[in-house]
């Protein structure tokens, strides 16, 4: 296995790049002081509020001091005793959150249980109730491990490694692989922290990533090695605070492959130019018309009004998998497909690039070997052919007529099974959609890129 390591001539370039990046991405002392004061005031307010809560801490990247500059999101976890009944737990958590946001915008959001999120003085804040549990104790709610994650990272990470985590997060965000939610299916902040704890720094992490071949499995604790075999995802990193959990379960094979390829590209030339945004001109209406003349594109529009972001991605990804399978079963060659959706949009779009929008009316079906008596007899009596069965070389063949030949008609019929209202666009209908939905220009620009962004 060949490893791409930084040679001496590139090492100085990497160090300069690292220094420049940290200037851009690391919060300065002024920002940190203001943010700490902001959080302290909220926690004081929580602690003064009567209730069964035991403590409140800011978790996530800010709580571990691995956050990037201009972070405006703060997750405050309020712990409750495990003995508190679930209904009372939810009731108190929601009531407490609403009191914190008194006089500010807030809304009820949902994970496994509801919580309150909103905006205070320009900062996005989430007040999330959780149960207080110990390491390897069963969770009662989905977020109970979060405070344990905070404690584990705080205990094991060095001051210098916090900057290494920032570099890794920024790298993954740049290539589009940062975030464990279903819209990204990439690397969570906690997973980034564990990777740095395992490999020690950003450079060594990327050098090791270049050699990865899935499945990749490891754990930070020796006693957890016996648990590795139970996981089957492409990337497995056992949670140090929970033997039964793979921290990397959300990472898709595509995002894992993207991380490997981008790590190789960066280490081959570790300059700041890698991170400089390449100016890519938006696709204009006339350029789109030209590309549609050269490519066969179909667009599915899903009605997702009033659905939560996670629900949208879950439903659309599930439908997409079924659609691609159905198209390939119907003999279409799917060249590329991507989903476009931004939070709070009423519509979600699936773009599918095909080799054709129209199939031939007739299809040749290969049958069994003539020498296979039993299969031949069955084939001769059970086929729906317009021509045949006939023999070519040593096999039976028939010609069948397709019921539907256009991709639109096939998808219109198939979309009746979906639980989302669906519209389908081809050819000139896409032109009109493009004019109606201006936001699609950025997406289509990226969709028609000839290669991955980091290679441009």
C-alpha positions in Angstrom: 0.0 0.0 0.0 1.5 3.3 -1.1 1.2 6.2 1.4 1.4 9.8 0.3 3.6 11.5 2.9 4.9 15.1 2.9 8.5 15.2 1.7 10.9 17.8 3.1 10.4 20.2 0.2 6.7 20.3 0.8 6.9 20.4 4.6 7.7 24.2 4.7 4.8 24.8 2.3 2.4 22.9 4.5 3.5 24.8 7.6 2.9 28.1 5.8 -0.5 26.9 4.7 -1.4 25.7 8.1 -0.4 29.1 9.6 -2.4 31.0 7.1 -5.5 28.8 7.5 -5.5 29.1 11.3 -5.4 32.9 10.9 -8.6 32.6 8.9 -10.5 29.9 10.8 -9.5 30.2 14.5 -11.6 32.5 16.6 -9.6 35.5 18.0 -9.5 36.2 21.7 -12.1 39.1 21.4 -14.7 36.7 19.8 -14.0 34.0 22.4 -14.4 36.4 25.4 -17.7 37.7 24.0 -19.1 34.2 23.3 -18.1 32.9 26.7 -19.8 35.8 28.4 -22.9 35.2 26.2 -23.1 31.5 27.1 -22.4 32.2 30.8 -25.4 34.5 31.0 -27.7 31.9 29.5 -26.4 29.1 31.8 -26.9 31.4 34.8 -30.5 32.0 33.7 -31.1 28.3 33.5 -29.5 27.6 36.9 -31.7 30.2 38.5 -34.9 28.7 37.0 -36.7 26.3 39.3 -37.1 22.7 38.2 -35.6 19.2 38.3 -32.6 19.9 36.1 -29.2 19.1 37.6 -26.8 21.2 35.4 -26.4 23.0 32.1 -23.4 23.0 29.8 -22.6 24.2 26.3 -21.6 21.2 24.3 -20.6 20.7 20.6 -17.5 22.3 19.1 -17.8 25.5 21.2 -17.8 23.5 24.5 -14.7 21.6 23.4 -13.0 24.7 22.0 -12.7 23.2 18.6 -15.1 25.6 16.8 -14.3 27.7 13.8 -14.3 31.5 13.5 -17.6 33.3 13.4 -19.5 30.3 14.9 -23.0 31.5 15.7 -24.5 28.2 16.9 -24.6 27.1 20.5 -26.0 23.8 21.8 -26.8 24.0 25.5 -27.6 20.6 27.2 -29.6 20.6 30.3 -29.3 17.3 32.3 -32.1 15.7 34.3 -32.0 12.7 36.7 -32.8 9.3 35.0 -35.6 8.8 37.5 -37.6 11.6 36.0 -40.5 10.3 34.0 -40.4 11.0 30.2 -43.5 13.1 30.1 -42.3 15.3 32.9 -38.8 15.4 31.4 -40.2 16.7 28.1 -42.6 19.2 29.8 -39.8 20.7 31.9 -37.3 20.8 29.1 -39.8 22.7 26.8 -40.8 25.1 29.6 -37.2 25.9 30.6 -36.3 26.5 26.9 -39.2 28.9 26.5 -38.2 30.9 29.6 -34.7 31.3 28.3 -36.0 32.7 25.0 -38.5 35.0 26.6 -38.5 38.2 24.5 -36.7 36.5 21.6 -37.7 34.4 18.6 -38.0 30.7 19.4 -39.6 27.5 18.0 -40.1 23.9 18.9 -37.8 21.5 17.1 -37.6 17.7 17.2 -34.9 15.1 17.6 -36.0 11.9 19.4 -37.9 14.3 21.7 -38.9 18.0 21.3 -36.7 20.8 22.4 -36.5 24.6 22.0 -34.3 26.5 19.6 -34.2 30.2 18.6 -32.1 33.3 18.1 -30.7 35.5 20.9 -28.7 38.6 19.9 -27.9 37.1 16.5 -26.7 33.7 17.9 -28.6 30.5 17.1 -29.1 28.7 20.4 -30.6 25.3 21.2 -31.7 24.3 24.7 -31.8 20.5 24.7 -32.9 18.4 27.7 -31.0 15.2 28.3 -30.7 12.5 31.0 -27.5 12.3 33.1 -26.0 8.9 32.4 -22.5 7.3 33.0 -20.2 5.8 30.4 -21.6 2.6 28.8 -24.9 3.0 30.6 -28.0 2.6 28.3 -29.2 5.9 26.9 -32.8 7.0 27.8 -33.0 9.7 25.1 -31.0 10.0 21.9 -28.8 12.9 23.1 -27.8 11.5 26.5 -24.2 10.7 25.3 -23.4 14.3 24.3 -22.2 15.4 27.7 -20.1 12.3 27.9 -18.5 13.1 24.5 -17.7 16.6 25.9 -16.1 15.1 29.0 -14.0 12.5 27.0 -12.7 15.1 24.5 -11.9 17.7 27.2 -10.0 15.0 29.2 -7.9 13.7 26.3 -7.3 16.6 23.9 -4.3 18.9 24.1 -4.4 22.6 23.4 -2.5 22.3 20.2 -4.7 19.4 19.0 -7.7 21.7 19.2 -6.2 23.7 16.3 -5.6 20.4 14.4 -9.3 19.6 14.8 -10.2 23.0 13.4 -8.0 22.3 10.3 -9.6 19.0 9.8 -13.1 20.4 10.1 -12.3 23.2 7.7 -10.8 20.8 5.2 -13.9 18.5 5.3 -16.3 21.5 5.1 -14.4 22.8 2.1 -14.8 19.5 0.2 -18.4 19.2 1.2 -18.0 16.2 3.6 -18.5 17.9 7.0 -21.7 17.1 8.9 -23.4 13.9 9.9 -27.0 14.9 9.1 -28.8 13.2 6.2 -28.3 16.1 3.9 -24.5 15.6 4.0 -23.9 12.0 5.3 -20.4 13.1 6.2 -18.1 13.5 9.2 -19.5 14.9 12.5 -17.5 17.3 14.6 -17.1 14.6 17.3 -15.7 12.2 14.7 -13.2 14.8 13.6 -12.1 15.2 17.2 -11.7 11.4 17.6 -9.7 11.2 14.3 -7.2 13.8 15.6 -7.0 12.1 19.0 -6.2 8.8 17.2 -3.7 10.1 14.6 -2.4 13.0 16.8 -2.5 15.8 14.2 -4.0 17.0 10.8 -1.1 16.1 8.7 -0.8 12.6 10.0 -4.5 12.1 9.7 -4.5 13.0 6.0 -1.4 10.9 5.3 -3.2 7.9 6.8 -6.5 8.6 5.1 -4.7 8.4 1.7 -4.1 4.7 2.4 -7.6 3.9 3.6 -9.5 1.0 1.8 -12.9 0.3 3.2 -14.0 -1.1 5.5 -11.8 1.0 7.8 -12.2 0.1 11.5 -10.5 1.4 14.6 -11.1 2.4 18.2 -9.2 4.6 20.6 -9.6 2.2 23.5 -7.8 -1.2 23.3 -10.6 -2.9 25.3 -13.1 -2.0 22.6 -11.3 -3.9 19.8 -13.4 -7.0 20.4 -16.5 -5.0 19.3 -15.2 -4.0 15.9 -16.5 -7.1 14.1 -20.1 -6.3 14.9 -20.1 -3.2 12.6 -20.4 -3.4 8.8 -20.4 0.3 7.7 -17.6 1.6 5.3 -16.0 3.5 8.2 -16.1 2.3 11.8 -14.9 4.3 14.8 -16.3 3.0 18.1 -17.6 5.6 20.5 -15.2 5.7 23.5 -18.2 6.3 25.8 -20.5 3.6 24.2 -19.3 0.2 23.0 -22.4 -0.3 21.0 -22.2 2.8 18.8 -20.3 3.5 15.6 -19.5 7.3 15.6 -19.0 7.1 11.8 -22.2 5.3 10.9 -23.5 8.3 9.1 -20.5 8.5 6.7 -21.6 7.4 3.2 -19.2 5.5 0.9 -19.2 8.6 -1.4 -18.1 11.0 1.3 -15.5 8.5 2.5 -14.1 8.3 -1.0 -14.2 12.0 -1.4 -12.1 12.4 1.8 -9.6 9.9 0.6 -9.2 11.5 -2.9 -9.1 15.1 -1.5 -6.5 14.2 1.0 -4.3 12.8 -1.7 -4.8 16.0 -3.8 -3.9 18.3 -1.0 -0.8 16.4 0.2 0.6 16.4 -3.3 0.4 20.2 -3.3 -0.3 21.5 0.3 -0.7 25.1 -0.6 -3.3 27.7 0.4 -4.4 27.7 -3.2 -6.2 24.4 -2.5 -8.7 26.3 -0.4 -9.0 29.4 -2.5 -12.5 29.4 -4.0 -12.2 28.9 -7.7 -14.5 31.3 -9.6 -17.0 29.3 -11.5 -19.4 31.2 -13.7 -23.1 30.4 -13.1 -24.9 28.5 -15.8 -26.9 30.9 -17.8 -30.2 30.1 -19.5 -28.6 29.8 -22.9 -25.8 27.7 -21.6 -28.4 25.4 -20.0 -30.2 25.1 -23.3 -27.0 24.1 -24.9 -26.2 21.5 -22.3 -29.7 20.1 -22.5 -29.2 19.6 -26.2 -26.1 17.5 -25.4 -27.4 15.7 -22.3 -30.5 13.8 -21.4 -31.8 15.3 -18.1 -34.9 14.6 -16.1 -36.0 16.6 -13.0 -38.3 15.4 -10.3 -39.9 18.0 -8.1 -41.2 16.9 -4.7 -43.7 18.9 -2.6 -42.2 19.2 0.9 -43.9 22.2 2.3 -44.1 22.2 6.1 -41.9 19.1 6.5 -38.9 19.1 8.8 -35.5 19.2 7.1 -34.6 15.7 8.4 -37.9 14.3 7.2 -37.4 15.8 3.7 -34.0 14.3 3.3 -35.1 10.9 4.7 -38.1 10.7 2.4 -36.4 12.0 -0.7 -33.3 9.9 -0.3 -35.5 6.8 0.1 -37.5 7.7 -3.0 -34.3 8.4 -4.9 -32.9 5.0 -4.2 -36.1 3.4 -5.5 -36.2 5.7 -8.6 -32.7 4.9 -9.6 -33.2 1.1 -9.2 -36.5 1.3 -11.2 -34.9 3.3 -14.0 -32.0 0.8 -14.3 -34.4 -2.1 -14.2 -36.3 -0.4 -17.0 -33.0 -0.3 -19.1 -32.0 3.3 -18.6 -28.3 4.0 -18.1 -28.2 6.5 -15.1 -25.0 8.5 -15.6 -25.3 10.9 -12.6 -27.9 12.1 -10.1 -28.1 14.6 -7.2 -30.6 16.1 -4.8 -31.1 19.8 -4.4 -32.8 21.1 -1.3 -32.3 24.1 1.0 -34.0 24.3 4.4 -37.4 26.0 4.4 -37.9 25.5 0.7 -41.3 24.2 -0.3 -39.9 22.1 -3.1 -37.1 19.5 -3.3 -35.5 18.5 -6.6 -33.9 15.3 -7.9 -31.8 15.8 -11.1 -31.0 12.6 -13.1 -28.7 12.5 -16.0 -29.4 9.7 -18.5 -28.0 8.3 -21.7 -31.4 8.8 -23.3 -34.9 10.1 -22.5 -36.6 7.5 -24.8 -36.0 3.8 -25.1 -36.4 1.7 -28.3 -39.9 0.2 -28.6 -38.5 -3.3 -28.9 -36.2 -5.2 -26.6 -34.3 -8.4 -27.2 -34.5 -10.9 -24.3 -31.9 -13.6 -24.0 -33.3 -17.0 -23.1 -31.9 -20.3 -21.8 -29.5 -22.7 -23.6 -31.2 -24.9 -26.2 -29.5 -27.9 -24.6 -31.2 -27.1 -21.2 -34.4 -29.1 -21.9 -36.4 -28.2 -18.8 -35.7 -24.4 -19.0 -36.3 -24.4 -22.8 -39.7 -26.0 -22.4 -40.7 -23.5 -19.8 -39.4 -20.6 -21.9 -41.3 -21.8 -25.0 -44.6 -21.8 -23.1 -44.1 -18.7 -20.9 -43.0 -15.7 -22.8 -44.6 -12.4 -23.9 -43.0 -12.0 -27.3 -43.9 -10.1 -30.5 -41.2 -12.2 -32.3 -39.8 -15.5 -31.3 -38.8 -17.6 -29.6 -36.0 -18.1 -32.1 -32.5 -19.7 -31.9 -29.3 -17.8 -32.3 -26.1 -19.8 -31.8 -26.9 -22.0 -28.8 -29.7 -20.0 -27.1 -33.3 -19.0 -27.3 -34.2 -15.4 -27.9 -37.5 -13.4 -28.0 -38.3 -9.8 -29.0 -40.7 -8.0 -26.7 -42.5 -4.7 -27.0 -42.1 -2.2 -24.2 -45.3 -0.9 -22.7 -43.7 2.5 -22.0 -40.6 3.9 -23.6 -40.3 7.5 -22.4 -38.6 8.2 -19.1 -41.4 10.7 -18.2 -44.2 8.2 -18.7 -42.3 5.5 -16.8 -41.6 7.8 -13.8 -45.1 9.3 -13.8 -46.5 5.8 -13.4 -43.9 4.9 -10.8 -44.3 8.1 -8.8 -47.9 7.1 -7.9 -46.3 5.0 -5.2 -44.6 7.9 -3.4 -45.9 9.6 -0.3 -44.8 13.0 -1.7 -46.6 14.9 -4.5 -44.3 14.7 -7.5 -43.9 16.7 -10.8 -41.6 15.5 -13.6 -39.8 17.8 -16.0 -38.0 17.0 -19.3 -36.7 19.0 -22.3 -38.5 22.4 -22.6 -40.2 21.9 -19.2 -36.8 22.2 -17.6 -36.2 25.5 -19.4 -39.3 26.9 -17.8 -38.4 25.5 -14.4 -35.0 27.0 -14.6 -36.5 30.5 -15.3 -39.0 30.1 -12.5 -36.6 28.9 -9.9 -33.6 31.2 -10.0 -31.8 29.4 -7.1 -31.3 26.4 -9.4 -28.6 28.2 -11.4 -25.9 27.6 -8.7 -26.9 24.0 -8.3 -26.9 23.3 -12.0 -23.5 25.0 -12.3 -22.1 22.5 -9.9 -24.1 19.6 -11.4 -22.5 20.1 -14.8 -18.9 20.5 -13.5 -16.6 18.3 -15.4 -14.7 17.1 -12.2 -14.7 17.4 -8.4 -14.3 21.0 -7.2 -11.0 20.3 -5.4 -9.5 19.1 -8.7 -10.3 22.3 -10.6 
